[in-house]
Amino acid sequence: MRNISLFIVSVLLMSLCSCKGAGEDILVENDGDNAKVTVTGRSRYLMLPIQESSWEVRVRAEEAAADVPAMDIRLANDSIDYWLPFPLPEGRGPKVVNFSGLWEGAVAWKSLYCTDKPELPAEAYRPVYHHTPSYGWMNDPNGMFFKDGRYHLYYQYNPYGCTWGNMHWGHSSSEDLLHWESHPVALQRDTLGHIYSGSAVVDYDNVSGFGEGAVVAFYTAHSEAGESQCLAWSNDNGLTFTKYSGNPVVVSSDGIRDFRDPKVFRYGDKWVMVLAANYEVRFYSSANLRDWEYTGCFGKGYGAQPSLWECPDLVQLPVDDGHNGMKWMLIVNVNPGGVFGGSATEYFIGEFDGKTFICDTPAQQTKWLDYGKDHYAAVTFSGTPDRTIAMAWMSNWQYADKVPSAPFRSANALPRELKLFSCNGQVYASQTPVPELSSLISNSYTADGFSLQAGQDNKASLLDKGSCKLSFNVRLEDKSCLEICLVNLSGESVSLILDGTKLSLDRSHSGMMTDRDDFSQVVSAPLDLCSAFDGYDMDIYLDRSSIEVFVDGGKLSITELLFPAEPFNALEFIVRNGSAHIGDITVRELALGPQRIG
Ligand code: FRU
């Protein structure tokens, strides 16, 4: 009797609502905090209204594969920030999606619609020539490899929101590292956990048994239970992957929680995996890519302290173009603990004996790969002939989910070639954007150089598109100070200040986000690796929402995000002290067609 009355009450409480979208019917049946949404029709996507300040609702298609868990989605409660597509199961017949955790009065239920082609609003801050996901959240670059003339870039991806969550591997590929084609998700969050960062190699000799030329990807499965390393392979050049039934392939021997981001590379006839384990990296070796043996660790007490180590990489590079032998460069991304707070990339130079890394410099010495606040999770492509190319995520965990670019969030920094050079008895890394960038030049002009004395300035209206490369040389008289200012018609500016000992970047008046102290903070980099005698060669890459500054062929770099109300269109040079000579200024406008929506 009690059961029957409960049933009647719940039927009465259950509310029904229906929406129409693109010729389909969407029936929403609410039952307290649970809802069943039935879609009739053949659209590929159910568009979900998202409110970032709302809580996470669990969403799952009834027909999803057994290893696909419910996704956590910030469905709109009382206002809508944007819509994102939720893929519907293929095939005829009604499709059911279950929701749990949102009350029946939420605005979401009346705002669902279906489509085959998600239309996303125009975004003022979508970069012109930097890689971005079509929509959703992106952090670290993952699994980058080169095969058959194509570069593949995977990335930490949440397709269901522009904030972190539901970690998948998104996928893009390109022939020139600049025109990226967006592909379907390569690895989906599963019941073992989120698919955290990792790497991929091409197994040309089929040592793994997954097939000649199989792409073998390594990632961290992250769940409440901990972190372990898993593998997945692909026989179609990285478009689709099969997760290995023997996963996980590496587990931590001491139960450490932060145990992640495997980077695999070839060493002689073996494979090596380096991964981050709290405040150190650990090394493993394998002959077949499936069975891994621990060989050593490195790092406790090294570099910036205290800092959590993530996303390591180890590459061997020639020093001074090969004139001074070879060295190993261990890249470690730290967060928190970055040079100006939050996230940043440091590196160590030394030797690798197949088992562990031996650092050339004392533990307390820190070398930063980039001095800006928005250069993180930098790792290299595997399989690139003749050069080593690194790519970073262009953001900082301090504020990454606050930047005003939704319905996509985050871009990658430009792909950069890494080189080693010696200076003052030590070896350092330089990074220069790939030469392929010259193919994007749509227009180029040069203005004559000039000299300035203290108190003088020179303003040139040089830019109009806000996506360009600026190149010039700066010679400073001893103790001079030069400010190079990019300005726009809204009165916003970003300043580079050169004083002969350091280069600083001040974005505190650059537009949105500057009300945050961690964003407006001025950063500076020492100029001691650069040549004052010949003047500083400056290359500045400006895009709609970023600036990347390289001095003397990338011996120093600063990468930062900018969110101006309109593009910076003029360049102003002001001498604060002493005198300066600015060489000819070349402006190269950079243009690229729109990215494809996957
Ligand atoms: C670095 C990181 C990685 C982890 C991933 C999760 O940004 O924290 O250590 O694998 O992001 O998205």
Residues whose N, C-alpha, C, O or C-beta is under 5 A from the ligand:
A	BS01	FRU	D140 Q156 Y196 S197 R260 D261 E310 C311 A377
